[in-house]
């Protein structure tokens, strides 16, 4: 894959510590302080989780939305590598990076959320194949490993010329270790590239499995779920929405990065890409709306309840409006309206995951209603900020982005 | 040909996720779970309970739970509805249904709440590591050594029973009625609450016998009881069974489906993952697509 890429590190092209990056660092530090609070006072000290609401913001946003928004990785990989649309190559690496970081941070968020963080390895030993969560965990774990393998060529490319001059004045143990690492990297890269196709396909299969699996999680609680969201096709809705959000998340991330580093954006690629989104989002929207009508649950949308309003916002703002927008070439071909449409779709998926995991969940004996605490929000914000910093760091030092135009001249 | 058809089904299968829904026959076969045939149970006769809270006290002692803020003989606790929690595996709630006694006073009905020990428990199906399991003696048993604290059992339980130690930073446990697993594993052993009940509102025994007993009681005293045994059929049956003079809906009991909660998820799960046919088929299909598209590219060069 590396052969036909023009990706290059951004080091030297822009400042690393932009004002935005400093804000992110501050948010990360605040989040970390609350994580310390969680590990000293327990989940109860920082969250509003309760006996009636065991899952909250972290599961709805950090985990469920995080996994969905990492879908750019497998959708672009499928498009460029499996379906052979190599013109989309320049956006594969950044999408892959987003997915990789996304899954790493999903795992970290889970570590904070589960009560016995130190026991997180136990599902590898104690299997319960009846459990949907077990399936999701296994797929996520294996897929995270696959993403690391898929990302290896980028790391190998970065170090292909060796550590060179930076080692000139170092003592021999440092040089020996560096050479060993170089050798290992080159060896891995050489051999992995022969079987990379296996990893790419496995990545798509694993994604399909756990994206839909995530939707099956709440099917075990039929009596606790609002009928607006409880449907046997919930796994299918999760899968199709993840596929539909894949390209919009690439647009979203590409626009932010090119603005932040003052790069030329890749509008030609993005405009073509979102034409596919019209079909994908259309399929999801049709399934979603068709399902709620078919099951006869639609009158609940208009009953004035919080759930009804949340459903309406989810479908109108997250699906219908951006879908209509994308129909117009004027939207697809211009940066700002395209960015807005992408934001709506991305936001729509986040709203959907929050709705399914939190709004739709109505325990029979509510001890107290759930609204996320300051601590939960700070930790979530901290995770997102850290993720963005890690992204910035990686594109700064590794060949991920293809800064077009300026580079070519 | 057969292979091609299966590959095709494989793709649609994974893509649909819920494929097994369309094939109930196969899916039923995929779900082999059978509730333990010889499980113990407890029959609670709500028309007998006087709300003395002796069962709560016995539970507290048997399970070595912390001393409550207000003592067990303080019956004003009953003024508010409570739920079982990490330090109280069972609670008594007082309900007024509008019924009046012989002196025309509003007559209370007391309802004991604890883990129902479902025959086909959602928590056990949901638990990622199998820390919760249905034992042959009827208890839904919690094995803390496997638990990772994900709280999916709490999400899954239709009775909202498992409680969590939210203020323990490193070793929080899921807490619920144990059915006095150790005690009932011994010959003649009874759960603490059933043993202590001064009015014999709780009868411990084989579940099948208890259902007979409940029906006998209804037959012996016509008009005294509602015609249903709560827990006989709810969510596939529970080890705790209730009979009542008042309608269950007025006593905080939910109207639950008869189908076991894990039915849909396990049907999907085992339908899609039987012999890994769906993932493998999708893998084969994508591999084929990749080969075709890349050959076309190598021959023609250029994408479009």
Interface residues (C-beta under 8 A of the other chain):
Chain A: X38 X39 X40 X41 X42 X43 X44 X45 X47 X49 X50 X51 X52 X54 X55 X78 X81 X82 X83 X84 X85 X86 X87 X113 X114 X115 X116 X117 X118 X119 X120 X122 X123 X126 X127 X128 X129 X130 X131 X132 X133 X134 X135 X137 X197 X200 X201 X202 X204 X205 X208 X209 X212 X213 X215 X216 X217 X218 X219 X220 X221 X222 X223 X224 X232 X233 X234 X235 X236 X238 X239 X361 X363 X364 X365 X367
Chain B: X14 X15 X16 X17 X18 X21 X33 X83 X85 X122 X124 X125 X126 X127 X128 X129 X130 X131 X146 X147 X148 X149 X150 X151 X152 X154 X155 X156 X158 X159 X160 X163 X164 X165 X166 X167 X168 X169 X170 X171 X172 X252 X254 X256 X257 X261 X262 X264 X265 X266 X268 X269 X272 X273 X279 X282 X283 X286 X287 X289 X290 X293 X294 X296 X297 X303 X304
